[in-house]
């Protein structure tokens, strides 16, 4: 068994899965290419890239394949190859929703990122806010509805009158997909109807005009590390939409280290991040996003269990700014997981 363990660590076959067919499919591919470029610097890691499309799993751009969960092998028409480790680089369904993690748990193949339950809870904006409340982590005032009817529309109008503006969000979407700012009461019902087009539940939050702060949380050599806060700066009159996040025409900018932020605010964000990471049983990596209001209030916005890894994404930049190497982080996660399965 020891000889097999050593052999595996000398040549670790890592399956890098991307795509998924969701609205974030294209961004997933860009993230996967970034991760692949970092994995290529690790001599002991050998990568197969598989794209999940609407029609199936595709390797090398054109050949169909599947994962045999009984033998832990990647299978094509001409090849069966044992899989030692998986990186599910999938934003949205089925990667951040816990579905593919459940498959990998059944297959007993170690993988990068949070487990099924933590992924599911974090991806659902309603269940995650209930957890934040239970943990004493401040978040924006909200209500949620599970049906489009006049009673719920009336509740939304009451919230609008109280808060002066709303964000209407599909409960289970990422990257601001299915998210609608509402500044006029006449737009409320239409925004709710649109959000229900993406999810069976809808979250309605108080509209605030905060600074958008992000922290990288990651495990390296058995230690949970939390970065200094970074900041995303969208133009003042622009909602930080999917296009603003990823389009080549985006006018948003980022500071890897946020400026004009107090030590107390930094410590509170880092404390909230550690609490959520540990208590919600996150694993390996997450990006934790906060709102910082003009009054200095800190609200946890959301946890991204597999954050974007594009050339402009914050997570790898904040990790590096925290004094660590992204390839070394990947190597540590892979080697420690494979070692634990080959003992």
Residue, then its C-alpha position, 0 to 999 in steps of 0.5 A: x500500500x505504501x508503494x502505491x501511495x508513493x506512486x500516486x503522489x509521483x503522478x497525480x491524475x487530476x480531473x479538471x471539470x468545467x462548464x456545466x451548461x448554466x449561465x456561467x458556463x463561459x466564465x467557468x471555462x476561463x477559470x479552468x484555463x487559469x487553473x490549468x496554467x497553474x497546475x502545469x507548473x506542478x511536475x507531479x500533477x497531470x491534468x485531464x480537462x472535461x467540459x460538461x455541456x448540455x449534451x454530455x461530458x466532453x474531453x479534448x473538445x470532441x470526445x464523449x466521456x464519463x466518470x465511472x464512480x465504481x472504478x474511479x476511472x475516466x472512461x472514453x471509447x479508447x481509454x480508461x484512466x484512474x482519477x486521483x483528484x478532481x477540481x470541479x471548476x464550475x460556477x453555478x449548477x452543478x458545481x456550487x450547488x453541491x450536486x457534483x460534490x455528491x457524485x464525487x463523495x459516492x465515487x470516493x474521489x477527493x476534490x477541491x472545494x466545499x462539500x455537498x451540504x456547505x455548497x448547497x447552503x451557501x448557494x441558496x441565498x435564503x438558507x445562507x442568510x438563515x445560517x448567518x442569522x443563527x451564527x450572529x453574523x450581520x447581513x442586510x435586512x430581508x424577506x423571502x417569498x416562495x410564490x408570486x401572489x398578491x399577498x407577497x407582492x403587498x409584503x414587497x411593497x411594504x418593504x419598499x416603503x420601509x427601506x426606500x429601495x429593494x434588491x429582488x434576487x433569485x434565491x439560487x443563482x450566482x454572479x448577480x444572475x436573476x438580481x434586479x434593483x428596484x427603485x420605483x414601486x411600479x417595478x416591484x411585481x415585474x422584478x419578482x416575476x423575473x426573479x421567479x424565472x430563475x428560482x423557486x424562491x425569491x429573496x427581497x433585500x433592503x437596497x443599500x449603497x455600500x462599498x463591496x468588499x471581498x476576502x479570500x479564505x483558504x486552507x494551506x498546510x492545514x491552516x485556515x488563512x483569511x486575506x486582508x479585504x479587497x474592494x470592487x469599485x463599480x461606477x457609482x451609477x452602475x449595478x454590479x451585474x454579471x456583465x460588469x463583473x466579466x465583460x471586457x467592456x466593464x468599467x469596474x476596478x479593484x483594489x487588492x487591498x481596500x483603502x480607507x478601512x478601519x482596523x476594527x472593520x477589518x477584524x470584524x470581517x475576518x472574524x465573520x469569515x472565520x466563523x462562517x468558514x468553520x461553522x458552515x463546514x466550508x473546505x479548501x477555499x471560498x471568497x466571502x463578500x461583504x457590504x460596508x455602508x457609509x455609516x460604517x456598518x459591516x454586512x456579510x453579503x454572500x459566500x462563494x464556494x468556488x470563486x471566479x478564477x479569471x485573469x481579473x478575479x479577486x480570489x487568486x490575487x488576494x491569496x497572492x497578496x496575502x503572501x502565498x503562492x496559488x500553485x502552492x495552494x493547489x499543490x497542498x490541497x491536492x497532495x494532502x487529499x490524495x495522501x489521506x485516501x492512500x493511507 
